Amino acid sequence: MASDKGPSTGDPTLRRRIEPWEFEVFFDPRELRKEACLLYEIQWGTSHKIWRNSGKNTTKHVELNFIEKFTSERPFCSSVSCSIIWFLSWSPCWECSKAIREFLSQRPTVTLVIFVSRLFQHMDQQNRQGLRDLINSGVTIQIMRASEYDHCWRNFVSYPPGKEAHWPRYPPLWMKLYALELHCIILNLPPCVMISRRCQKQLTLFTLILKKCHYQMIPAHILLATGLIQVPVTWR
């Protein structure tokens, strides 16, 4: 049975939660808005306590704002491990990717996992290389799935009473398309998902362009998951 209450007034993260409309517009994979939003979790050592907060673009990108906030708020103890999880509305640009790698190289006990709703200017070769460099340095990058959206809604959003499980049901196809394109980036393949905007109707459109190298290098289950592709079968 659904609760008749929203987030508990005793919840220490309540004042740091974002509004439902903010979550909806920032993390909708179909929205190509310029602003970015970061929801993050930090866990120190063996403690079960998780620190949650959020951030948005200012004059700097949200990733740089996080790094500055993290390094200034408390002394870093190199003997204590630190686990950080980011939920980003846009993947890092190449400059932020470089700053993240430098930040982590100075703190070897920090691990970072990044979930992204959309890929930022994914046709740009510098951005693609930046993501590969992050992954090669040990950062985990994944496209947000339904389970991550649900987690963020419950833990970062000041949802209405009785709506704790009612996160916006974004089309799964978009998640699968971005996951497919992320595989192309990781494998250093040409882009296969082209995204454009039809301004008159404010529609976000995609075009799927697959080459022989995509069929050869991307696992078949990733291609088939979109429901738009039939992988050719070679009979022996």
Helices and strands as residue ranges (DSSP letters): G 14-16, H 20-27, E 37-44, E 51-56, H 62-73, E 82-90, H 94-105, E 110-118, H 125-136, E 140-143, H 146-156, H 172-186, E 193-198, E 203-208, H 212-217, H 220-225
